[in-house]
């Protein structure tokens, strides 16, 4: 019974799960921003590449 209580009260993996959730959220936001601005960024890099030639 004591080992069961100890298993329930362990919180070692909690921090790792929180970091994984934060990383997933940041990834989703970054993908959304790049999807929205992707066309604009392509034209900016194309113009910069043409200017460097």
PyMOL Python script that loads the backbone (N, CA, C, O; Angstrom):
from pymol import cmd

cmd.read_pdbstr("""\
ATOM      1  N   UNK A   1       0.830  -1.190   0.000  1.00  0.00           N
ATOM      2  CA  UNK A   1       0.000   0.000   0.000  1.00  0.00           C
ATOM      3  C   UNK A   1       0.874   1.253   0.000  1.00  0.00           C
ATOM      4  O   UNK A   1       0.548   2.241  -0.658  1.00  0.00           O
ATOM      5  N   UNK A   2       1.975   1.212   0.732  1.00  0.00           N
ATOM      6  CA  UNK A   2       2.863   2.366   0.780  1.00  0.00           C
ATOM      7  C   UNK A   2       3.482   2.652  -0.583  1.00  0.00           C
ATOM      8  O   UNK A   2       3.639   3.809  -0.970  1.00  0.00           O
ATOM      9  N   UNK A   3       3.830   1.596  -1.302  1.00  0.00           N
ATOM     10  CA  UNK A   3       4.428   1.807  -2.620  1.00  0.00           C
ATOM     11  C   UNK A   3       3.417   2.420  -3.589  1.00  0.00           C
ATOM     12  O   UNK A   3       3.795   3.201  -4.462  1.00  0.00           O
ATOM     13  N   UNK A   4       2.131   2.070  -3.442  1.00  0.00           N
ATOM     14  CA  UNK A   4       1.090   2.663  -4.276  1.00  0.00           C
ATOM     15  C   UNK A   4       0.945   4.152  -3.984  1.00  0.00           C
ATOM     16  O   UNK A   4       0.819   4.948  -4.914  1.00  0.00           O
ATOM     17  N   UNK A   5       0.962   4.543  -2.711  1.00  0.00           N
ATOM     18  CA  UNK A   5       0.883   5.955  -2.334  1.00  0.00           C
ATOM     19  C   UNK A   5       2.090   6.717  -2.851  1.00  0.00           C
ATOM     20  O   UNK A   5       1.963   7.853  -3.306  1.00  0.00           O
ATOM     21  N   UNK A   6       3.249   6.101  -2.784  1.00  0.00           N
ATOM     22  CA  UNK A   6       4.472   6.734  -3.263  1.00  0.00           C
ATOM     23  C   UNK A   6       4.412   6.921  -4.782  1.00  0.00           C
ATOM     24  O   UNK A   6       4.855   7.947  -5.298  1.00  0.00           O
ATOM     25  N   UNK A   7       3.871   5.945  -5.489  1.00  0.00           N
ATOM     26  CA  UNK A   7       3.741   6.028  -6.937  1.00  0.00           C
ATOM     27  C   UNK A   7       2.820   7.176  -7.336  1.00  0.00           C
ATOM     28  O   UNK A   7       3.099   7.889  -8.300  1.00  0.00           O
ATOM     29  N   UNK A   8       1.743   7.356  -6.613  1.00  0.00           N
ATOM     30  CA  UNK A   8       0.795   8.429  -6.922  1.00  0.00           C
ATOM     31  C   UNK A   8       1.388   9.795  -6.601  1.00  0.00           C
ATOM     32  O   UNK A   8       1.140  10.754  -7.331  1.00  0.00           O
ATOM     33  N   UNK A   9       2.162   9.904  -5.532  1.00  0.00           N
ATOM     34  CA  UNK A   9       2.680  11.198  -5.113  1.00  0.00           C
ATOM     35  C   UNK A   9       3.948  11.608  -5.849  1.00  0.00           C
ATOM     36  O   UNK A   9       4.397  12.742  -5.681  1.00  0.00           O
ATOM     37  N   UNK A  10       4.547  10.733  -6.660  1.00  0.00           N
ATOM     38  CA  UNK A  10       5.751  11.080  -7.410  1.00  0.00           C
ATOM     39  C   UNK A  10       5.424  12.113  -8.473  1.00  0.00           C
ATOM     40  O   UNK A  10       4.444  11.974  -9.205  1.00  0.00           O
ATOM     41  N   UNK A  11       6.247  13.151  -8.555  1.00  0.00           N
ATOM     42  CA  UNK A  11       6.030  14.208  -9.529  1.00  0.00           C
ATOM     43  C   UNK A  11       7.292  14.478 -10.340  1.00  0.00           C
ATOM     44  O   UNK A  11       7.471  15.589 -10.839  1.00  0.00           O
ATOM     45  N   UNK A  12       8.157  13.503 -10.480  1.00  0.00           N
ATOM     46  CA  UNK A  12       9.403  13.706 -11.203  1.00  0.00           C
ATOM     47  C   UNK A  12       9.166  13.984 -12.682  1.00  0.00           C
ATOM     48  O   UNK A  12       9.858  14.824 -13.258  1.00  0.00           O
ATOM     49  N   UNK A  13       8.229  13.320 -13.303  1.00  0.00           N
ATOM     50  CA  UNK A  13       7.968  13.486 -14.723  1.00  0.00           C
ATOM     51  C   UNK A  13       7.098  14.671 -15.055  1.00  0.00           C
ATOM     52  O   UNK A  13       6.921  14.998 -16.228  1.00  0.00           O
ATOM     53  N   UNK A  14       6.553  15.320 -14.054  1.00  0.00           N
ATOM     54  CA  UNK A  14       5.639  16.434 -14.291  1.00  0.00           C
ATOM     55  C   UNK A  14       6.337  17.579 -15.008  1.00  0.00           C
ATOM     56  O   UNK A  14       5.773  18.147 -15.943  1.00  0.00           O
ATOM     57  N   UNK A  15       7.536  17.930 -14.601  1.00  0.00           N
ATOM     58  CA  UNK A  15       8.270  19.021 -15.240  1.00  0.00           C
ATOM     59  C   UNK A  15       8.568  18.718 -16.694  1.00  0.00           C
ATOM     60  O   UNK A  15       8.486  19.603 -17.546  1.00  0.00           O
ATOM     61  N   UNK A  16       8.912  17.473 -16.984  1.00  0.00           N
ATOM     62  CA  UNK A  16       9.205  17.067 -18.355  1.00  0.00           C
ATOM     63  C   UNK A  16       7.969  17.194 -19.237  1.00  0.00           C
ATOM     64  O   UNK A  16       8.065  17.630 -20.384  1.00  0.00           O
ATOM     65  N   UNK A  17       6.814  16.818 -18.708  1.00  0.00           N
ATOM     66  CA  UNK A  17       5.562  16.920 -19.464  1.00  0.00           C
ATOM     67  C   UNK A  17       5.226  18.386 -19.717  1.00  0.00           C
ATOM     68  O   UNK A  17       4.777  18.736 -20.809  1.00  0.00           O
ATOM     69  N   UNK A  18       5.435  19.237 -18.734  1.00  0.00           N
ATOM     70  CA  UNK A  18       5.162  20.661 -18.909  1.00  0.00           C
ATOM     71  C   UNK A  18       6.050  21.256 -19.990  1.00  0.00           C
ATOM     72  O   UNK A  18       5.578  22.034 -20.820  1.00  0.00           O
ATOM     73  N   UNK A  19       7.335  20.900 -19.993  1.00  0.00           N
ATOM     74  CA  UNK A  19       8.245  21.389 -21.024  1.00  0.00           C
ATOM     75  C   UNK A  19       7.824  20.881 -22.402  1.00  0.00           C
ATOM     76  O   UNK A  19       7.922  21.615 -23.386  1.00  0.00           O
ATOM     77  N   UNK A  20       7.366  19.656 -22.483  1.00  0.00           N
ATOM     78  CA  UNK A  20       6.921  19.102 -23.764  1.00  0.00           C
ATOM     79  C   UNK A  20       5.683  19.843 -24.264  1.00  0.00           C
ATOM     80  O   UNK A  20       5.570  20.114 -25.459  1.00  0.00           O
ATOM     81  N   UNK A  21       4.762  20.170 -23.374  1.00  0.00           N
ATOM     82  CA  UNK A  21       3.565  20.915 -23.774  1.00  0.00           C
ATOM     83  C   UNK A  21       3.912  22.323 -24.242  1.00  0.00           C
ATOM     84  O   UNK A  21       3.348  22.814 -25.220  1.00  0.00           O
ATOM     85  N   UNK A  22       4.834  22.965 -23.547  1.00  0.00           N
ATOM     86  CA  UNK A  22       5.267  24.307 -23.957  1.00  0.00           C
ATOM     87  C   UNK A  22       5.941  24.242 -25.323  1.00  0.00           C
ATOM     88  O   UNK A  22       5.689  25.087 -26.181  1.00  0.00           O
ATOM     89  N   UNK A  23       6.797  23.244 -25.527  1.00  0.00           N
ATOM     90  CA  UNK A  23       7.474  23.078 -26.809  1.00  0.00           C
ATOM     91  C   UNK A  23       6.470  22.828 -27.931  1.00  0.00           C
ATOM     92  O   UNK A  23       6.622  23.362 -29.030  1.00  0.00           O
ATOM     93  N   UNK A  24       5.454  22.026 -27.664  1.00  0.00           N
ATOM     94  CA  UNK A  24       4.422  21.760 -28.668  1.00  0.00           C
ATOM     95  C   UNK A  24       3.655  23.034 -29.002  1.00  0.00           C
ATOM     96  O   UNK A  24       3.371  23.295 -30.171  1.00  0.00           O
ATOM     97  N   UNK A  25       3.318  23.823 -27.999  1.00  0.00           N
ATOM     98  CA  UNK A  25       2.591  25.069 -28.227  1.00  0.00           C
ATOM     99  C   UNK A  25       3.427  26.049 -29.046  1.00  0.00           C
ATOM    100  O   UNK A  25       2.917  26.672 -29.976  1.00  0.00           O
ATOM    101  N   UNK A  26       4.696  26.188 -28.709  1.00  0.00           N
ATOM    102  CA  UNK A  26       5.586  27.084 -29.456  1.00  0.00           C
ATOM    103  C   UNK A  26       5.716  26.608 -30.898  1.00  0.00           C
ATOM    104  O   UNK A  26       5.742  27.424 -31.819  1.00  0.00           O
ATOM    105  N   UNK A  27       5.798  25.303 -31.101  1.00  0.00           N
ATOM    106  CA  UNK A  27       5.903  24.756 -32.452  1.00  0.00           C
ATOM    107  C   UNK A  27       4.657  25.063 -33.272  1.00  0.00           C
ATOM    108  O   UNK A  27       4.758  25.450 -34.436  1.00  0.00           O
ATOM    109  N   UNK A  28       3.496  24.895 -32.677  1.00  0.00           N
ATOM    110  CA  UNK A  28       2.242  25.170 -33.383  1.00  0.00           C
ATOM    111  C   UNK A  28       2.150  26.648 -33.750  1.00  0.00           C
ATOM    112  O   UNK A  28       1.734  26.988 -34.857  1.00  0.00           O
ATOM    113  N   UNK A  29       2.529  27.513 -32.841  1.00  0.00           N
ATOM    114  CA  UNK A  29       2.495  28.957 -33.114  1.00  0.00           C
ATOM    115  C   UNK A  29       3.487  29.307 -34.223  1.00  0.00           C
ATOM    116  O   UNK A  29       3.162  30.083 -35.121  1.00  0.00           O
ATOM    117  N   UNK A  30       4.688  28.743 -34.166  1.00  0.00           N
ATOM    118  CA  UNK A  30       5.697  29.026 -35.192  1.00  0.00           C
ATOM    119  C   UNK A  30       5.240  28.541 -36.564  1.00  0.00           C
ATOM    120  O   UNK A  30       5.434  29.239 -37.559  1.00  0.00           O
ATOM    121  N   UNK A  31       4.638  27.362 -36.629  1.00  0.00           N
ATOM    122  CA  UNK A  31       4.136  26.839 -37.896  1.00  0.00           C
ATOM    123  C   UNK A  31       3.014  27.730 -38.427  1.00  0.00           C
ATOM    124  O   UNK A  31       2.938  27.986 -39.629  1.00  0.00           O
ATOM    125  N   UNK A  32       2.154  28.195 -37.542  1.00  0.00           N
ATOM    126  CA  UNK A  32       1.080  29.093 -37.954  1.00  0.00           C
ATOM    127  C   UNK A  32       1.601  30.416 -38.508  1.00  0.00           C
ATOM    128  O   UNK A  32       1.107  30.912 -39.520  1.00  0.00           O
ATOM    129  N   UNK A  33       2.593  30.976 -37.843  1.00  0.00           N
ATOM    130  CA  UNK A  33       3.174  32.244 -38.303  1.00  0.00           C
ATOM    131  C   UNK A  33       3.877  32.050 -39.642  1.00  0.00           C
ATOM    132  O   UNK A  33       3.715  32.862 -40.554  1.00  0.00           O
ATOM    133  N   UNK A  34       4.653  30.984 -39.762  1.00  0.00           N
ATOM    134  CA  UNK A  34       5.349  30.736 -41.027  1.00  0.00           C
ATOM    135  C   UNK A  34       4.375  30.434 -42.153  1.00  0.00           C
ATOM    136  O   UNK A  34       4.618  30.814 -43.298  1.00  0.00           O
ATOM    137  N   UNK A  35       3.287  29.762 -41.848  1.00  0.00           N
ATOM    138  CA  UNK A  35       2.277  29.505 -42.864  1.00  0.00           C
ATOM    139  C   UNK A  35       1.615  30.781 -43.340  1.00  0.00           C
ATOM    140  O   UNK A  35       1.308  30.926 -44.523  1.00  0.00           O
ATOM    141  N   UNK A  36       1.397  31.700 -42.425  1.00  0.00           N
ATOM    142  CA  UNK A  36       0.758  32.971 -42.765  1.00  0.00           C
ATOM    143  C   UNK A  36       1.709  33.888 -43.529  1.00  0.00           C
ATOM    144  O   UNK A  36       1.316  34.528 -44.505  1.00  0.00           O
ATOM    145  N   UNK A  37       2.944  33.945 -43.086  1.00  0.00           N
ATOM    146  CA  UNK A  37       3.911  34.865 -43.687  1.00  0.00           C
ATOM    147  C   UNK A  37       4.799  34.202 -44.734  1.00  0.00           C
ATOM    148  O   UNK A  37       5.693  34.853 -45.274  1.00  0.00           O
ATOM    149  N   UNK A  38       4.577  32.933 -45.031  1.00  0.00           N
ATOM    150  CA  UNK A  38       5.454  32.189 -45.930  1.00  0.00           C
ATOM    151  C   UNK A  38       5.589  32.814 -47.299  1.00  0.00           C
ATOM    152  O   UNK A  38       6.699  32.926 -47.821  1.00  0.00           O
ATOM    153  N   UNK A  39       4.482  33.224 -47.890  1.00  0.00           N
ATOM    154  CA  UNK A  39       4.529  33.847 -49.209  1.00  0.00           C
ATOM    155  C   UNK A  39       5.290  35.157 -49.203  1.00  0.00           C
ATOM    156  O   UNK A  39       6.049  35.448 -50.127  1.00  0.00           O
ATOM    157  N   UNK A  40       5.086  35.945 -48.160  1.00  0.00           N
ATOM    158  CA  UNK A  40       5.790  37.222 -48.049  1.00  0.00           C
ATOM    159  C   UNK A  40       7.289  37.006 -47.872  1.00  0.00           C
ATOM    160  O   UNK A  40       8.098  37.728 -48.454  1.00  0.00           O
ATOM    161  N   UNK A  41       7.654  36.020 -47.074  1.00  0.00           N
ATOM    162  CA  UNK A  41       9.079  35.749 -46.862  1.00  0.00           C
ATOM    163  C   UNK A  41       9.749  35.266 -48.132  1.00  0.00           C
ATOM    164  O   UNK A  41      10.904  35.603 -48.393  1.00  0.00           O
ATOM    165  N   UNK A  42       9.035  34.480 -48.925  1.00  0.00           N
ATOM    166  CA  UNK A  42       9.591  33.995 -50.186  1.00  0.00           C
ATOM    167  C   UNK A  42       9.908  35.156 -51.115  1.00  0.00           C
ATOM    168  O   UNK A  42      10.967  35.181 -51.741  1.00  0.00           O
ATOM    169  N   UNK A  43       9.003  36.109 -51.207  1.00  0.00           N
ATOM    170  CA  UNK A  43       9.245  37.259 -52.085  1.00  0.00           C
ATOM    171  C   UNK A  43      10.382  38.128 -51.563  1.00  0.00           C
ATOM    172  O   UNK A  43      11.154  38.667 -52.356  1.00  0.00           O
ATOM    173  N   UNK A  44      10.500  38.274 -50.271  1.00  0.00           N
ATOM    174  CA  UNK A  44      11.588  39.065 -49.690  1.00  0.00           C
ATOM    175  C   UNK A  44      12.932  38.408 -49.993  1.00  0.00           C
ATOM    176  O   UNK A  44      13.877  39.091 -50.387  1.00  0.00           O
ATOM    177  N   UNK A  45      13.028  37.098 -49.814  1.00  0.00           N
ATOM    178  CA  UNK A  45      14.289  36.416 -50.078  1.00  0.00           C
ATOM    179  C   UNK A  45      14.610  36.390 -51.574  1.00  0.00           C
ATOM    180  O   UNK A  45      15.778  36.431 -51.960  1.00  0.00           O
ATOM    181  N   UNK A  46      13.589  36.322 -52.404  1.00  0.00           N
ATOM    182  CA  UNK A  46      13.818  36.360 -53.858  1.00  0.00           C
ATOM    183  C   UNK A  46      14.352  37.713 -54.271  1.00  0.00           C
ATOM    184  O   UNK A  46      15.283  37.795 -55.073  1.00  0.00           O
ATOM    185  N   UNK A  47      13.776  38.777 -53.735  1.00  0.00           N
ATOM    186  CA  UNK A  47      14.263  40.132 -54.049  1.00  0.00           C
ATOM    187  C   UNK A  47      15.689  40.333 -53.535  1.00  0.00           C
ATOM    188  O   UNK A  47      16.516  40.935 -54.220  1.00  0.00           O
ATOM    189  N   UNK A  48      15.980  39.834 -52.334  1.00  0.00           N
ATOM    190  CA  UNK A  48      17.322  39.980 -51.776  1.00  0.00           C
ATOM    191  C   UNK A  48      18.321  39.192 -52.597  1.00  0.00           C
ATOM    192  O   UNK A  48      19.437  39.657 -52.827  1.00  0.00           O
ATOM    193  N   UNK A  49      17.941  38.013 -53.039  1.00  0.00           N
ATOM    194  CA  UNK A  49      18.824  37.193 -53.856  1.00  0.00           C
ATOM    195  C   UNK A  49      19.091  37.869 -55.202  1.00  0.00           C
ATOM    196  O   UNK A  49      20.219  37.848 -55.694  1.00  0.00           O
ATOM    197  N   UNK A  50      18.067  38.461 -55.790  1.00  0.00           N
ATOM    198  CA  UNK A  50      18.244  39.164 -57.055  1.00  0.00           C
ATOM    199  C   UNK A  50      19.128  40.392 -56.899  1.00  0.00           C
ATOM    200  O   UNK A  50      19.898  40.725 -57.799  1.00  0.00           O
ATOM    201  N   UNK A  51      19.020  41.068 -55.756  1.00  0.00           N
ATOM    202  CA  UNK A  51      19.831  42.256 -55.515  1.00  0.00           C
ATOM    203  C   UNK A  51      21.300  41.896 -55.313  1.00  0.00           C
ATOM    204  O   UNK A  51      22.183  42.683 -55.656  1.00  0.00           O
ATOM    205  N   UNK A  52      21.567  40.725 -54.766  1.00  0.00           N
ATOM    206  CA  UNK A  52      22.953  40.311 -54.526  1.00  0.00           C
ATOM    207  C   UNK A  52      23.677  39.869 -55.794  1.00  0.00           C
ATOM    208  O   UNK A  52      24.907  39.879 -55.854  1.00  0.00           O
ATOM    209  N   UNK A  53      22.899  39.480 -56.808  1.00  0.00           N
ATOM    210  CA  UNK A  53      23.523  39.054 -58.059  1.00  0.00           C
ATOM    211  C   UNK A  53      24.046  40.255 -58.748  1.00  0.00           C
ATOM    212  O   UNK A  53      24.619  40.145 -59.832  1.00  0.00           O
TER     213      UNK A  53
END
""", "prot")
cmd.dss("prot")
cmd.show_as("cartoon", "prot")
cmd.util.cbc("prot")
cmd.orient("prot")
